[in-house]
Amino acid sequence: MEIKEMIDPKLILFDERINTKEELFDQAARLFNSVGIVENIKKYKKDLFIRENQTSTGIEDSFGIPHAKSQAVTRPAIAFIKSGPISDYKAMDGTTVEYSFLIAAPTKGSDEHLMILSSLARLLMHEEFRNKLKEAVTPKDIIDIIKTNY
């Protein structure tokens, strides 16, 4: 499944009141839960933190790609959240994460989430792509940017 097929307007959130990983992961879990991707919010959040504690998923230029395989996930999906600066979430280049693509993947099945992660990371290597995402103000903007660049 391609990224452009996995992103849904219902899984895109712009909320600058989100300022911690706890709030980010909570909102992501709630988004996924609202469309039937995550059955257990608490379990999915726990799995995100377990993965994040291994190595930060912050990449560069204020972007992060938090991801987790979880028994709480029914099928693979991607969410995008534009938050405020997340005080406890730094990218590899030292910037504070504000733009997050979150990946939810079921524990059973293939390592499709690694292909998704790899595809997102490749897209985010392009400054023009990142800048377009930063300028987006609606879920439709995000979906259009992904569809025209993927």
C-alpha positions in Angstrom: 0.0 0.0 0.0 1.3 3.5 -0.9 1.5 6.4 1.4 -1.0 8.4 -0.6 -3.5 5.6 -0.1 -2.9 5.5 3.7 -3.4 9.2 4.6 -6.9 10.2 5.4 -8.2 13.8 6.1 -9.6 12.4 9.4 -6.0 11.5 10.4 -4.7 15.0 10.0 -4.6 17.5 12.9 -3.4 21.0 13.3 -3.2 21.8 17.0 -0.5 24.1 18.3 -1.6 23.4 21.9 0.2 20.1 21.6 3.6 20.7 23.3 4.8 17.4 24.7 5.3 13.8 23.4 2.6 12.7 25.8 0.1 15.1 24.2 1.3 14.2 20.7 1.0 10.5 21.2 -2.3 10.8 22.9 -3.8 12.9 20.1 -2.4 10.5 17.5 -3.9 7.5 19.3 -7.2 9.2 19.5 -7.2 10.1 15.8 -6.4 6.4 14.9 -9.1 5.2 17.4 -11.7 7.5 15.9 -11.5 5.7 12.5 -11.0 2.2 13.9 -7.3 1.9 13.3 -6.4 1.6 17.0 -8.6 -0.4 19.4 -6.8 0.4 22.6 -5.5 4.0 23.0 -3.5 3.3 26.1 -1.7 0.3 24.6 -0.8 2.1 21.3 0.6 5.1 23.2 2.6 2.7 25.4 4.0 1.1 22.3 4.9 4.5 20.8 6.8 5.3 23.9 8.6 2.0 24.0 9.8 2.5 20.4 10.7 6.2 21.1 12.8 5.2 24.1 15.0 3.0 21.9 16.0 5.9 19.6 14.4 9.2 18.9 12.3 9.3 15.8 13.0 13.0 15.2 14.7 13.4 11.9 15.5 16.9 10.8 14.1 20.4 10.2 11.4 20.0 13.0 10.0 16.8 11.5 9.5 13.5 13.3 8.2 10.1 12.3 7.0 8.3 15.5 6.0 4.8 14.7 5.1 1.6 16.5 4.0 -2.0 15.8 1.2 -2.7 18.2 -1.4 -5.3 19.0 -3.8 -2.4 19.4 -3.6 -1.6 15.7 -6.0 -3.2 13.2 -4.4 -2.1 9.9 -1.5 0.1 8.9 -2.2 3.8 8.7 -0.5 7.2 8.8 -1.5 10.4 10.6 0.0 13.9 10.3 0.0 16.3 13.2 1.2 19.9 13.1 1.7 20.8 16.7 3.4 23.5 18.7 7.1 23.0 19.4 7.3 19.8 21.4 9.6 20.5 24.3 10.7 16.9 24.9 11.1 15.9 21.2 14.2 16.8 19.3 15.2 16.0 15.8 18.7 14.7 15.0 19.7 18.2 13.9 18.7 19.6 17.3 15.5 21.3 16.1 12.3 20.9 18.1 9.8 18.7 16.4 6.5 20.4 15.3 5.6 18.3 12.2 4.9 14.6 12.8 4.0 11.7 10.6 2.8 9.0 12.9 2.7 5.4 11.7 0.4 2.7 13.2 1.2 -0.9 12.3 -0.3 -4.1 13.5 2.2 -6.6 15.1 0.9 -9.4 12.9 1.9 -9.3 9.3 4.8 -8.0 7.3 7.2 -5.2 8.0 5.1 -2.9 5.8 5.6 -0.1 8.4 9.4 -0.2 7.6 8.6 0.4 3.9 6.3 3.3 4.9 8.9 4.7 7.2 11.5 4.5 4.5 9.2 6.2 1.9 8.4 9.0 4.3 12.0 9.5 5.2 13.0 9.7 1.6 10.3 12.3 0.9 11.3 14.3 3.9 14.9 14.5 2.7 13.6 17.1 0.1 13.5 20.6 1.5 10.9 21.7 -1.0 8.5 18.9 0.2 9.1 19.9 3.9 8.5 23.6 3.2 5.2 22.8 1.4 4.1 20.8 4.5 5.1 23.7 6.8 2.9 26.1 4.7 -0.1 23.8 4.7 -3.1 24.9 6.7 -5.8 22.3 5.9 -5.9 18.5 5.7 -6.6 18.9 2.0 -3.3 20.8 1.6 -1.4 17.9 3.2 -3.1 15.3 1.1 -2.5 17.3 -2.1 1.2 17.8 -1.2 1.6 14.0 -0.6 -0.3 13.0 -3.7 1.7 15.4 -6.0 5.1 14.4 -4.5 4.8 10.7 -4.0 
